[in-house]
Amino acid sequence: MYQASRHWPAAHSFKISQHTYRIAIPLPSVDNPMSTIRGDHQDELAEQARQLTNILQTLKQQLSSQYRQMAQEITAIEKLKLVDHSSMRQEALKTQLAALQWSQRNLNDVRREGSWYGLRTPLLLAKALKTANRARKDLQLADEAFEASQTRHARDEAITRHNDQVRNALARLDGCRKARDAYENLAKLVEKFHTEATAAIDAATGSGWISKDFETRFRLIVKLIREGKISHGKSELPLLRFQVKPSDTIYEAWRDEAVTLRSVAYETYLGMSATGAYGDIVQKSINLARTSLRNSAAQTLRSDDHTADQWQHLSSLVTDPRNFTTDALWAIYWSMFQCSQWATRALSESRPHEDIFTGKFSAQIERYLADFGAKRLAKFGYPSARSYIGTWEIASTRSETALGADIGVVIDIDIGPLQCRKVALLQAKYATNGRANIGSETGQLPRLASQPSKGFYLFYHCSEGPIHSPAPTVCSALELRDHIRSMGKSPDAASLSIGIRELGYDWASFVTFGLCQPQSALGVSFEAAEDALVTLSDGHPDHLPQYLYVIALSDDSRVEVLREKIHERYREVALVKQKGYNQRNEKTIDRGGQQR
């Protein structure tokens, strides 16, 4: 007879399609509460992640086991059949009925084929007849025993009990099928949750960036899963903000790229490698870089006594993105590094007019930021990070006169731990053998110096003879003005020759460790994306620099607003300038072809 068995562990309940199913959820023991391993929050978070993994693995195992048990129970129920007196009799007498059928066939065979047996036929016929009679008698006796009154009552009760159990089991069949499907669906839900939560679990146990509220939200998810609220926990996953950190293989590939770039620079002794001889520039650049490097890397720099050694060490340390406090800055640094190397190589071959070279330099900035930087920035795994790299140009010197600079830089970065929004103005100048003429008839230096954190000079270094030039450098206009005054000269002079080998920062360090770091004094901060150009031009929207470099890495909406505002403003200014140009050059031609 069929006997159903149901074993449910004491557990939390899962409600699916109006049915509640129970699954055992492992709980931490009292002796091993959710506590830290080494006493800090990172270890607590890692322990939470391990517990979540254990819960999910246990859940999947239990759901798989429950599914198999339910499937087996369904199979057993589907095999059950109702019985009655006739079927019971058939079952009880099947041995005797089979013996009778066989003996009867044997008797018929002997009778039909008797002529073949000759003299043995009577003997075989008698034997077959005797066997058939005995089988018939055995069936009769078994039937009488089956129909005996003393056993019939017990048998009828057994039939009733069996049929009741079968009917009860069949009545549960639909529920069992729903339970089986529910376990299957729940297992799929848990598996999907585990798949979607894998990156968050890795973030909780790894060293990548996580938002300030990550730990609180992650703990809530663990609590919900422990309570069996899988769907609720799954809905919380998108609210976690964290870095999907690149693998070590990717980091090492990037490091190898940078090592190659560095090696080429030292082999040619151009640009960055030559900058190592400029002690004050090196020291300022290194000091700027320290806050952007992890403690272990920054400590390595302190172990060297000489700036030349520190410079080589810095260029080696920054080849690895993992040495940066914000690893994505690696892509910006090496993009600017390649621009610097290009500028140094180009100037070693020819020396075009400053404006022409600035245009070429701008094109290389866009090239390296777009081809090298942007492609790698997207792979650092920060949430909602969209990059926008752009350079803009208008054909006019009027804004240069008004602003005191021909280059503007806009930095708008909001990724992981780094939020930095700054603008800066740069006036490009050639420097030959370490000297540059920063004088002008339009008062560029005083104008830029009046904006201490925003006004700078960008120097393209050229050398004569066998001397190799350093990378482009950037110096504060205020520092230059003060240096001019200390020499007893007027900052308003049209010609001001000054030695700059000990002033400022190298280009890659200035952009990466200065403008891209909120704590540095380089650059002026702005808030809303709409305010970038207003801050850059001191509230004069028509005063736009001839060249504008934009590095934006933030959420989609902010990047799009910044891009649209810059595009709109430069287009408007360009149209106004073109209209004015057309009006000034408009000629009236009479029928005879003479201008009037």
Phi, psi and omega in degrees: 000151184277135176229112181289146178228133179228125180236110181248125177287151174295124191195180172280160183255147175239124182255118180227124177053050175070006178243142181252129180235147187244136180225139179286130178248127180293136179247149178292144181287160180295327181284345181228068183290174178289087184232175181281157175269317180243006174092008178243168185295327181298319180291323176299315181295318178297322178294320176300318180296319179295320178296318179298318178299316180296319179299313182294319179295318178295317178302314182295321178295315181293319179295321177296318179294315180296323178297314180297317179298317181293321178296320178295320179295319178297317179300318180295318180295318182296338179276347182289146178223147174288147179238158175221183184300318183295314180292327177294318179298317180299321180290319183291326185258012187296328179291314181292321178296320179295319180294320179294317180298320180292314182295326179291320178295320179297317179297317179297321179296318181296317180296320184287327186248021184303324183299338180283336185273346178066231182294341181278353186300312181300320182294314180294324179294319179296320180294317180294322179294319179297318180296318180295319179295322180293320179295322179294320179294318179298319178297319180296316181295318179295321180294319178296320179295321180296322184271002181300140185297327183291338179256340185297319182296314180296321180293318179298321177295320179296319178299316180298314180298314181300312182295324176297316179296319179296316180297319178298317179295315179296326178294332179273351187302316180297318178295322178296319178296320177295320178296317178301314180295324180294317177298320179295315180295320180294321177298319178295320179296315179296318180297318179294318177300314182300318179298314182288334182271352184303315181297320179293321178297317177298320179295323181291331182259351185259198184246007179289170182289140171228150181289166182297328181266008183299313185298316180298315180292323180293319177299320178298317180297316178300318179298315180297318180293321178297328179276000178085011182267071187296312182298319178297315179298321180296323181291341179276341184303316182297344181277348178283130178245120184201166178270128170276089191295136177300155178288161177299329179298317179292315178303316182292326177295318177296318179300317180298322177300312182292322178300320178296315179299318179295317181298318179298320180298319181285330178293323181270344184051049176237149173069240186304316182296320179290333180298335182302340180277351182264087191306311184292319178297317179299313183297318179294320180294320179294316178300323178294324185283335188305317184288347179265357182253151175295157186305317182297320179290317179297323179295326178299321179297324182290342182284346179262138182272329186258141182297328180296320178291319179298322181296317177294321179295318180299313181296333176282318181297320185282359173291336182258117180302334183288351177272351178273147173294325171241105190301332183295339178297340177305317182294323179290317181301311185284340170291314179293325177301314181294325175298317179298315181295321177299313182300317181295316179296316182298318182285342176284346182256323180204166182224086178286177178300150183307313182298319180296317181292323177298321176298318178293320179298320178298319179297323179289326176298313178297320181299308185287325177292322181282311185283322182260305187293304186299321181296328181270328178303322182293342185263003180279353168080021178278145183290143174052034182260112175246132182260145174222118179242124182210152171233139182235152183214137171233143185273081180197151175249359182296319180292325177300320179295318182288320184269337184084007183210152179253357180232134172242147178233130176240123177245125177222093184239129174216082178227131176052236184278355187251118172235113183215124178228108185219158172229157177207154176244137180228135172254120183278138178217149171279146172231125182248124182051038174085008179234143180224150176259108183255012177283159177201156178277351183254007177070040181299312184299309179300322182294314179291324181292337179286353177239077193307319184269352186248332186266126182218163171246135175254121183253125171267118186271131175236150179226149178254148180077212186277001184286133178270138185275150173281175176291161175306145180236160180232133180229144178295135178297326179296317179297320179294318179299314180296324179294320177298315180296322179295339177272359180079021180250163180267130177297344181274356184297147181287338179228122182220095178274130186216143175279130186238014183292342181244020183238139170088200186229157174285156190302311183297321179290319180303312182289310188285311186264350179254289183294330182269012178236120184296333184278349179282158181272006182267124181094156179251133184280153172222166184255279183287150180301327181295340185271356186301309182288328178296316179294321181296321186257014179055040175084006178253093187299336180279346183268086179251139177296152181299323178239138178230127176254128181238125173237107182237132177215098186203196178285161187306313187295317182292316179299319181293319178298315180299314181299315182295318181297316180293315180300314182297316184291316180293324179293316180298314181296319179297320180293319179297316180295320180294321179297316179296321178297317180296321181293321181292332184256010182288133180238147174255123184248126180277180184297332180278359177087008180268142178280143182232000000 
